Amino acid sequence: MRAGSRTPPWIVGLGVLVAVAAVAPLVVKWLNNPPDQRMVDLEVYREGGAAILRGAPLYDVLTQPPQLLPFTYPPFAAVLAVPFTLLPWKAAQWTWTALMYAALTVAVLYAFRDLIRRAGRWAPVAAGALVGATAWLWPASDQMRFGQVGFLLMALSLADCCARSARWPRGVLVGLAMAIKLVPGVFFIWFWITGRREAARTAVLTALAAWGGAFALLPADSRDYWFGAFLQGGDRTGAVGGTTNQALNGMLAHVLPESPWRSLLWLVLAVAVALLGLRLARRATIAGDALGRPGPFGGTDLTRAAAAGPSAYTLLLAGVAITGLLSVLLSPVGWMHHLVWIIAVLGALAGDGRDVRRCLLALGVWLYYLTPLPWRGAALSGREHALPVRIVGRILQDAFGLAALALIVVLGVWLVNRVRTSGDHGERTHGDARVGTLTP
């Protein structure tokens, strides 16, 4: 849209209607799940808040049978969960659902920035359709099923890394995400290796401030976490060998029995993937910065690639998406629903929609993650099947994690090379780009 133009309210309303219509079947389905299987992670958060209110040890509480899930997050997350504890269970479910899809909308606006802008005055409708399309991805659907926090963490990270210029000190939102759950801490490394050193320092200071405040309020629980629950790692968060664990550690656990050798192999693979992945994330990001505006940046300064044309922003987003995938693959446990970072991958691949080959690849990735391939693979892995079938089953059981590994290379090598050889490097398609806002 041109500078100064305003979208008619009825088009905005139509966009909201499209999104609501698309996600409504998911909401109805999962909010009518059996009570003992409905939003079990939200129940974990609420139990954490309840423990604070009644003064119970935070890391001793369990949810109601049959789940019996412990609280696994830093104490700061439990403090944020207190308001949901005070709400009736039904109200908490609906409030959490609204917040989840609001966070998904923010993530979609960043991930598909240039594609949405091409819709002109119909941009709200395009955004609504994309929210609906991404909500049906298997990882995204599981976010709704379990009442997870992944949409929020992704939205905070994308906003901090991809906003043109921020009214907040850049790094604060990643710091808050780190304070809630440790895995977004990989974006501290991304900030650092891509030259955004001020943002990296801000992220760490923000997380430390949040954890320090939680320690002042909950000193015993903070000690229990940092010297107890945190050190237990995957053993506390669930079955490492479960099909839903698509991290490197889970993929190894699917084929190898637990042993010191398996742990050593995981460590070697994790280091190798981290080095390769971070190198490719840096490559994509620096390439995007090179296509953007010259001059230093950091803190609240304008991020060059985010302020430039679609090519530069695509590469910035690719670097962020690679880092998001690494946050899942390198964790001791990376559940399927943590792979909502596929949404950022789709946005980077699609770009502004002008490259047909990229759009077809994005469509293929979207279709791939619509289906529960790992569960189908697990069903084929039983001993009642012939050996060739079991081998195929084992591969399919790791389908999401293996595809995430492949996508890191696709984004960091193929996409970077393709954008570099395209002819729109200097394009400035949106001279009216606003700064100082949460808008992408």
Secondary structure, DSSP 4 states (H G I P E B T S, - for coil): --TT----HHHHHHHHHHHHHHHHHHHHHHHTS-GGGSSHHHHHHHHHHHHHHHT--GGG-BPSTTT-PBP-S-HHHHHHHHHHHHS-HHHHHHHHHHHHHHHHHHHHHHHTHHHHHTTGGGHHHHHHHHHHHHHTSHHHHHHHHHT-SHHHHHHHHHHHHH-SS-SSPTTHHHHHHHHH-SGGGHHHHHHHHTT-HHHHHHHHHHHHHHHHHHHHH-HHHHHHIIIIIHHHTHHHHS-TTSTTB-SHHHHHHTTS-SSHHHHHHHHHHHHHHHHHHHHHHHHHHHHHHHHS--S---TTSPPHHHHS-HHHHHHHHHHHHHHHHHHHHTSS--BGGGGGGHHHHHHHHHTTS--HHHHHHHHHHHHHTTS-HHHHHHHT-STTS-HHHHHHHHHHHTHHHHHHHHHHHIIIIIIHHHHHTSS-TT----TT---SSS--
